[in-house]
Amino acid sequence: MKVIPIRPRGFCPGVVKAIQIVEDVIKDPSYPRPIQILGMIVHNRHVVEDFQSRGVISIEGFHESRLEMISKVVPGTVIITAHGISDFVRQQLKDLHVVLVDATCRDVSRTQNLVKSHLSQNDEILYIGKRNHPETESVQELSSKVHVIESISDFKNLKLHTEKLFVTNQTTFSIRDIEPILHEIRETYPFAVISDEICDSTRIRQEAILETNKNIDVCFIVGDPRSNNTKNLVKISIEETKTPTYLIETENDITEMMLKGVNSVSVSSGASTPNQITKRVIEYLNLYREIE
């Protein structure tokens, strides 16, 4: 069985930065305890559990917004995750007089600043993103002029009467899903200012899937089911390359049935998946090949 590791793998720059910030805070006794993270620092349970084992509190709640999570914050240090927060949530945290540490991804901050700039010009905003995702939430809370759309049908149901429109998107959105939405927007609002903000790490990983999976029997995507960029890799692999694809968290999720009659497999991972976990998956598959 041929095993093809797809590159790039491992943490994207935004995840590297966020994790390093948490590591630095843990090591620095000048930060008041407890150390709390407003949500998952990145969408991977292995990373979260590692920090929790070292005393860091991840404030989470099923489908809770960042604003709702604030009620669980206690005096100490609060780390803002890579996904960012709105200005309103930031002010609410400042009012609690906690020490704030910002681990927002640079690409997320850039998109937020673009939206703020256009809001100051009284533009309506179309934000293409996943509802209930913290990155989308951080932009949506900026103004009632921000309209979130996930699909073409969402866009068609939205009736805007404006001559000033700015369009942007969640940084981890699918390159395939955004194209038809942008096409519809251009057809309807030819005057719209559009800024595609899919980050390089997301775009390159998705394009690598499209290129590699042309003649592959099975693809494994390693990552957390809560990770949007990971789920988009799976979606693109299945829908665009027609490759049977499995989202797995570790090598323990691989079954014999998945590999029955398989001659070639490819392996990729989400941008928040620790590289050592993906490496174990690749090693396991190579071992399986030797056994056969």
Backbone hydrogen bonds, N-H to C=O, Kabsch-Sander energy under -0.5 kcal/mol:
donor,donor_aa,acceptor,acceptor_aa,energy
2,K,263,N,-3.3
4,I,2,K,-0.5
4,I,265,V,-3.0
6,I,267,V,-3.3
12,C,271,A,-1.8
16,V,12,C,-2.4
17,K,13,P,-2.5
18,A,14,G,-2.1
19,I,15,V,-2.7
20,Q,16,V,-2.3
21,I,17,K,-2.2
22,V,18,A,-1.9
23,E,19,I,-2.4
24,D,20,Q,-2.5
25,V,21,I,-2.2
26,I,22,V,-2.4
27,K,23,E,-1.9
28,D,24,D,-1.0
31,Y,28,D,-1.6
36,Q,34,P,-0.6
36,Q,77,T,-2.9
37,I,57,I,-3.0
38,L,79,I,-2.1
39,G,37,I,-1.8
39,G,59,I,-1.0
44,N,42,V,-2.4
48,V,44,N,-2.1
49,E,45,R,-3.1
50,D,46,H,-1.7
51,F,47,V,-1.9
52,Q,48,V,-2.4
53,S,49,E,-2.0
54,R,51,F,-1.1
55,G,52,Q,-1.8
56,V,51,F,-2.2
57,I,35,I,-2.9
58,S,56,V,-0.6
59,I,37,I,-2.9
59,I,57,I,-0.7
60,E,58,S,-0.9
64,E,61,G,-2.0
69,M,65,S,-1.8
70,I,66,R,-1.1
71,S,68,E,-0.9
72,K,69,M,-2.3
73,V,70,I,-1.8
77,T,34,P,-2.4
78,V,99,V,-3.0
79,I,36,Q,-3.3
80,I,78,V,-0.5
80,I,101,V,-3.1
81,T,38,L,-0.5
82,A,41,I,-1.6
84,G,81,T,-1.8
90,R,86,S,-2.2
91,Q,87,D,-2.2
92,Q,88,F,-2.1
93,L,89,V,-2.1
94,K,90,R,-2.2
95,D,91,Q,-2.1
96,L,92,Q,-0.6
96,L,93,L,-1.0
97,H,94,K,-1.6
98,V,93,L,-1.0
99,V,76,G,-2.5
100,L,98,V,-0.6
101,V,78,V,-2.4
103,A,80,I,-1.6
103,A,101,V,-0.6
105,C,82,A,-2.4
109,S,105,C,-2.4
110,R,106,R,-2.2
111,T,107,D,-1.9
112,Q,108,V,-2.4
113,N,109,S,-2.5
114,L,110,R,-2.1
115,V,111,T,-2.2
116,K,112,Q,-2.6
117,S,113,N,-2.3
118,H,114,L,-2.0
119,L,115,V,-2.4
120,S,116,K,-2.1
121,Q,117,S,-0.5
122,N,119,L,-2.0
123,D,118,H,-2.4
124,E,164,K,-2.4
125,I,145,K,-2.8
126,L,166,F,-2.8
127,Y,125,I,-0.6
127,Y,147,H,-2.8
128,I,126,L,-0.6
128,I,168,T,-2.7
129,G,127,Y,-0.8
129,G,149,I,-1.6
131,R,129,G,-0.5
133,H,130,K,-1.5
137,E,133,H,-2.9
138,S,134,P,-2.0
139,V,135,E,-0.9
139,V,136,T,-0.8
140,Q,136,T,-2.9
141,E,137,E,-2.0
142,L,139,V,-1.8
143,S,140,Q,-0.9
146,V,143,S,-1.4
147,H,125,I,-3.0
147,H,145,K,-0.6
148,V,146,V,-0.6
149,I,127,Y,-2.4
155,F,151,S,-1.8
156,K,152,I,-2.7
157,N,153,S,-1.6
158,L,155,F,-1.3
159,K,157,N,-0.6
160,L,158,L,-0.8
162,T,160,L,-0.7
166,F,124,E,-2.8
167,V,193,V,-3.0
168,T,126,L,-2.4
170,Q,128,I,-2.9
173,F,170,Q,-1.5
178,I,174,S,-2.0
179,E,175,I,-0.8
181,I,177,D,-0.8
182,L,178,I,-2.7
183,H,179,E,-2.1
184,E,180,P,-2.0
185,I,181,I,-2.1
186,R,182,L,-2.6
187,E,183,H,-2.1
188,T,184,E,-2.1
189,Y,185,I,-3.5
192,A,189,Y,-2.2
193,V,165,L,-2.8
194,I,192,A,-0.6
195,S,167,V,-2.9
197,E,195,S,-0.7
199,C,171,T,-2.0
203,R,199,C,-2.6
204,I,200,D,-3.0
205,R,201,S,-1.7
206,Q,202,T,-2.2
207,E,203,R,-2.6
208,A,204,I,-2.0
209,I,205,R,-1.7
210,L,206,Q,-2.0
211,E,207,E,-2.0
212,T,208,A,-2.6
213,N,209,I,-2.3
214,K,211,E,-0.6
215,N,212,T,-0.7
216,I,213,N,-0.7
217,D,264,S,-0.8
218,V,264,S,-1.5
219,C,244,P,-2.5
220,F,266,S,-2.7
221,I,246,Y,-2.9
222,V,220,F,-0.6
222,V,268,S,-2.7
223,G,221,I,-0.5
223,G,248,I,-2.6
224,D,43,H,-0.5
227,S,224,D,-2.2
228,N,226,R,-0.6
231,K,227,S,-2.3
232,N,228,N,-2.0
233,L,229,N,-1.3
234,V,230,T,-1.7
235,K,231,K,-2.5
236,I,232,N,-2.6
237,S,233,L,-2.2
238,I,234,V,-2.5
239,E,235,K,-3.0
240,E,236,I,-2.1
241,T,236,I,-1.1
241,T,237,S,-0.6
242,K,238,I,-0.6
243,T,237,S,-1.9
246,Y,219,C,-2.4
248,I,221,I,-2.5
248,I,246,Y,-0.7
253,D,250,T,-1.6
254,I,251,E,-1.5
259,L,255,T,-0.8
259,L,256,E,-0.8
260,K,256,E,-0.6
260,K,257,M,-0.8
262,V,259,L,-1.9
265,V,2,K,-3.0
266,S,218,V,-2.0
267,V,4,I,-2.0
268,S,220,F,-2.5
270,G,222,V,-2.3
273,T,270,G,-1.5
277,I,274,P,-1.1
278,T,274,P,-1.4
279,K,275,N,-2.5
280,R,276,Q,-1.6
281,V,277,I,-1.8
282,I,278,T,-2.2
283,E,279,K,-2.5
284,Y,280,R,-2.5
285,L,281,V,-2.3
286,N,282,I,-2.2
287,L,283,E,-2.1
288,Y,284,Y,-2.3
289,R,285,L,-1.8
290,E,286,N,-1.5
291,I,287,L,-2.2
292,E,288,Y,-2.0
